[in-house]
Amino acid sequence: MKKQSFVLMLAIVLTLALSACSNNEAAPIESTVPVKEMVDKMITEVEQPSLMELDADSVKQQYHLDPALLEDYTVRIPMMNVKTNEISVLKVKDEKDIPTIETAIKQCAADVQKQFETYLPDQYENAKNYKLVTKGNYLLFVISEDADELVKSFDSFFVQK
């Protein structure tokens, strides 16, 4: 009986020692290029209709979020109101703000859908199939027929440190 207790205690001690030595923290994910350059490369790799960049006031109005929460961002929307294509890359200052920003982006997507719901059915379907991807402190919001290819391109900009 004493031998079983000793083996059990030894197993517990070894388990605790091994778990104490392991690093449970995930390595941070960082981009290899700045946000604006990411979007420029994505648009070069996957052709999109003409897009214009939004300034801080427009981002605040259209995205329902305070740009002060962002360390860096690039938001591109269609130049003409006949397409729903949109590409945004947002780098969050503080990871705790990601859920707030995701909620704001989902609201923006709903606004685009509502705008095209009775206007252009094909663009409404495009808007319904938007992608929202989070990688570390970066968020990608895409409305595009080629959203999957744009997500792949976005993924290629990151390395795990």
Secondary structure, DSSP 8 states (H G I E B T S, - for coil): -HHHHHHHHHHHHHHHHHHHHS--S---EEESS-HHHHHHHHHHHS--S-EEE--HHHHHHHH-S-GGGEEEEEEEEESSTT---EEEEEEESSGGGHHHHHHHHHHHHHHHHHHHTTT-HHHHHHHHT-EEEEETTEEEEEESTTHHHHHHHHHTTEEE-
